[in-house]
Amino acid sequence: MSGHGAPKAEAVDAKGLSVVVVAGQWHDVITDGLIAGATRILDASGASWRLVRVPGSFELPVVAKAALDAGADAAVALGVIIRGGTPHFDFVSSAATDGLTRVALDTGKPVGFGVLTLDDEQQGIDRAGLEGSKEDKGAEAADAAIRTALILRDLRG
């Protein structure tokens, strides 16, 4: 499992941070698990947060950028892309990944990456933080976003 060796997430104090969770609408069982994990971490941190749903993973970058440009300190991007029989998977996965990276660099603000690129639905269930899941990628993405926002706040004084 890819989560082997991951750092243990401990609650951080993120009071005063504003975070927008941007989540796709595809594969709702998995996506809802990702959202639950992210919001659990955000609630525990004391950050203020808002959830925005978008049609799919392709739309995550533009909405994350709009949220950050509007004043959010961090974004958490959550999506599910499952490989099919055409190159569509590669195009959407690449566009979402490259787009979210560009958003973070262009805005100078963190984007927690919780976009699952999967070969099958079971891989998503294993990573969605659901009962019986081995990993909680939504929680990990939110944790990374708020920790990075706090580091940037400290560096910028």
N, C-alpha and C positions, 0 to 999 in steps of 0.2 A: 504494500500500500504506500502511496506517495507521501503520506503524512509522517512516515518514520523519521525520527530525528527532529521533528518540529519543536520549537520552544514551547514551554508550558505557559499558556496565557494566564496572566494574573490581572485582576481588576486594576485599572488606572483611573485617576481622577481627571476627567476631561470636562469638568464644569466650565462653562463659558464657550465651549466649542459648538459650532453649528454644523451638522452633518446631514447630507441628503442621501438616502438610499434609493438608487435607481434600479428597478428590477423589471426584467422582461416578463411577458405573459405566457410564454411557451412552457409546457411540461410543468403544470401548476403544482403537482404534489412535491416535486423536487424543489421548485422555486419557492414555494411556501415554506419549506424546511429551511432553505437558505435565508429567507427573510426573518424567520423566527430566531435563528442563530444570531444574525446581525443585530436585530433589535434587542435581544437579550443582553448582548455585550454593550450596546449603546445605553440602554437603561441603567445597567450596573455602573457605567462610567460617569453618569450624570450629564453627558452631552445632550444638547437638544437635537432632535432629529425629526425628519419628515420622510415619508415614503412616496415615491413617484413611480407609477407603473408605465412602462412603454411597451409598444407592440412586440418587440423582440430584441435580441442581442445586438443586431446591427444598429439600432437606435440608441443604445447606451451612451456612446461617446458624445453625441451632440447634446443630449439632455444633461449629462454629467457636466459638460462645459458650461451650459447655461446656468446650472445650479451654482457652480463655482464662481462664474462671472457675476452672479446676483448676490454674492456675499458669503456663501457657505464656506466653511473652513476645510471641509473634506467631503468627498463623495465615496459611496460604496456601490460598486457596480455588480449586480447579480444577474446571471443569465445561465441558460442551459442550451447547449448546442449538441445534438446527437448525430453522429455520422450516419449518412444514408448512402445511397448507391450512386450519387452524382458528386461532382466537385463543389457543389453548393456549400457543403460543410467547411471546406478549406477556405472559400472566399469569405464566408461570414465569420469564421473563427479569426482569420487574419485581420479582417476589417475591424472587428471588435477589439482585439488585442492591440493592434497598431494605433487605432483611434484613441483608446483609453490611455495608452502611453503618451501619445501626443498631447492629450488634454492635460495630463499631469505636468508635463514639461512646459507647455505653453502658459498654463495658469500659475505654475509654481506651487500648486496645492496637491495633496495626495488623493489618489483614487485607489481605494481598496479593490483588489481584483478578485471577484468571486464569480467569474464566468467559467462554468464547467464545460470542457470540451470532451465529449464522451464517445466511446464506441457503442455503448448500449445503455439502456435505462437503468440497469442494475448498478452500473458504476456511479450513476448520479445518486441513487438511493443510498449507496454506501458512503457518499460524501456530503449528504445534505443535512446532517444533524438530526435525522429522524430516529425514532426508536429503533435500535439495532444498527444504526449507522456506525461506521468505524471512524469517520471524520466529520467535522462541522465546518465546512468551507465558508459558510456565511459568517459565522462567528470569527473565523480567522481573518476574513477580509475586513470586517469592521474593526477588529483589534489593530490590524496593520494600519488602517486609515487614521484612527485616532492617535495611535502612538507616533506616527509620522507627523501628523499635524502638531502634536505637542513638541516634537523635536524641532520642527521648523519654527514654531512660535518662540522657543527658547533661543534658537540661533539668530533670529531676527530681532530679539530683544523686545 
